[in-house]
Amino acid sequence: MVTVHYEGRLTDGTVFDSSYERGQPATFPSDRLIPGWVEILPMMSVGDEWEIVIPSELAYGPRGAGGSIPPNSTLIFKLELLDVANKG
């Protein structure tokens, strides 16, 4: 499980999701993360805040996600790692 604050944007600047806007961090099971987050999070330490660019093939690929992320979209995240449970 990871707890993060994040803002996800498309390359045109459109925000598609933001825990900051909700005013509450999000907790995700490790097996429910997009592949780009799976690659990046082990490099981060709790308290780090990074801006990361995730290519489509490490995000949602040709299927997109919901109505807010079109197919084959590169995603930009402001990602703040708050907690990691069961690390290691």
Buried (B, 14 or more C-beta within 10 A) or exposed (E): EBBBBBBBBBEEEEBBBBBBEEEEBBEBEBEEBBBBBEEBBEEBEEEEEEEBEBEBEBBBBEEBBEEEBEEBBBBBBBBBBBEBEEEE
